[in-house]
Amino acid sequence: MVVARSVLLFAVAAVFEIGGAWLVWQGVREHRGWIWIGAGVLALGAYGFVATFQPQGDFGRVLAAYGGVFVAGSIAWGMVADGYRPDRWDVLGALICLAGMAVIMYAPRGR
């Protein structure tokens, strides 16, 4: 149950962070305006709060592991939102990052 909660929190964090960054990108680079930028800033702020709900109490470990989720999530977001088509190296890299995330977060530790 703890792992499922953690995975769900990582997914929610990814939506807020990647979505927020995408909104800022759209507002600035695609000239969609300040409303998009403001929504992005709010989403990025929400991401910071979501990360604090992880059951693991070590900030460095949680944020390092989240990096793997961010990499894979960013590729997925680009596919859905912008029609980006990853090549096999993008996919392999994302899978390696997710494997690293799983080791960092969920490997058994003798505490």
PyMOL commands that set and color helices and strands:
alter all, ss='L'
color gray80, all
select helices_A, chain A and resi 2-29+34-51+59-82+88-106
alter helices_A, ss='H'
color red, helices_A
deselect
rebuild
show_as cartoon
